[in-house]
Amino acid sequence: MRVIGKNILLLKIEKEPQKVNGLIIPESIHATQKQYRVISVGADVKEVKVHDVIAVSQYGGYEVVHENVPYSVVKEEDILAIFPS
């Protein structure tokens, strides 16, 4: 799949559930940001490259499903941070 313009195609990085004293803490309690791996970038994207790990706000982007895999598409300005590789 290829994106156009200033759009970025992302795949969510799944984390292991956190445990405290043997209890599993739901992600919904502590997740205010999501981390994603960049899969594809549009031609007008300047700051982000394929394979970067980025943070996007909880409500940023659009969900799309391609071949039963859920992806997110966000605009470059919706990115909060780029994590070092």
Phi and psi in degrees as a GROMACS rama.xvg file:
@    title "Ramachandran Plot"
@    xaxis  label "Phi"
@    yaxis  label "Psi"
@TYPE xy
-127.083  138.79  ARG-2
-106.962  161.836  VAL-3
-122.591  165.27  ILE-4
63.7989  -133.423  GLY-5
-96.7243  21.9426  LYS-6
-89.6577  153.346  ASN-7
-133.028  132.022  ILE-8
-95.3847  128.006  LEU-9
-125.764  150.926  LEU-10
-120.561  125.832  LEU-11
-67.001  137.188  LYS-12
-88.6574  116.787  ILE-13
-82.7374  131.637  GLU-14
-104.781  153.503  LYS-15
-68.6867  143.439  GLU-16
-62.444  139.533  PRO-17
-79.8385  143.815  GLN-18
-122.959  138.333  LYS-19
-128.982  118.99  VAL-20
51.699  38.5759  ASN-21
84.479  -6.08071  GLY-22
-96.38  136.54  LEU-23
-82.7698  125.591  ILE-24
-90.8298  120.151  ILE-25
-61.5204  142.652  PRO-26
-60.1149  -31.4556  GLU-27
-63.2527  -21.4836  SER-28
-75.4974  -37.4726  ILE-29
-117.857  4.92762  HIS-30
-97.936  106.836  ALA-31
-110.89  -9.62232  THR-32
-134.415  158.837  GLN-33
-119.257  144.953  LYS-34
-107.998  137.673  GLN-35
-135.207  155.349  TYR-36
-101.374  134.078  ARG-37
-76.3489  125.628  VAL-38
-100.426  -40.2253  ILE-39
-152.843  147.008  SER-40
-126.549  147.232  VAL-41
-73.7689  165.302  GLY-42
-63.5317  -26.25  ALA-43
-93.3968  4.0129  ASP-44
-79.0815  130.556  VAL-45
-105.245  -40.8844  LYS-46
-92.8703  -20.4635  GLU-47
-114.419  142.959  VAL-48
-120.403  160.735  LYS-49
-58.9215  140.58  VAL-50
81.7933  -4.77367  HIS-51
-64.3937  151.737  ASP-52
-106.569  126.982  VAL-53
-129.809  162.762  ILE-54
-111.425  136.556  ALA-55
-128.271  143.718  VAL-56
-59.7238  159.839  SER-57
-55.9005  -34.1438  GLN-58
-106.24  13.733  TYR-59
-80.6317  143.106  GLY-60
88.0684  179.92  GLY-61
-125.156  142.461  TYR-62
-90.1728  134.612  GLU-63
-133.775  150.196  VAL-64
-119.254  127.91  VAL-65
-132.264  121.768  HIS-66
51.9719  45.9236  GLU-67
63.4622  18.8467  ASN-68
-113.361  123.916  VAL-69
-79.8931  129.594  PRO-70
-121.739  163.752  TYR-71
-120.465  145.402  SER-72
-120.206  124.119  VAL-73
-128.038  160.419  VAL-74
-87.1828  153.301  LYS-75
-55.7794  -37.4572  GLU-76
-71.6193  -11.0136  GLU-77
-85.4503  -3.06208  ASP-78
-81.5316  131.771  ILE-79
-89.7976  -38.4776  LEU-80
-158.531  154.291  ALA-81
-116.252  123.421  ILE-82
-85.9364  145.501  PHE-83
-64.1589  145.887  PRO-84
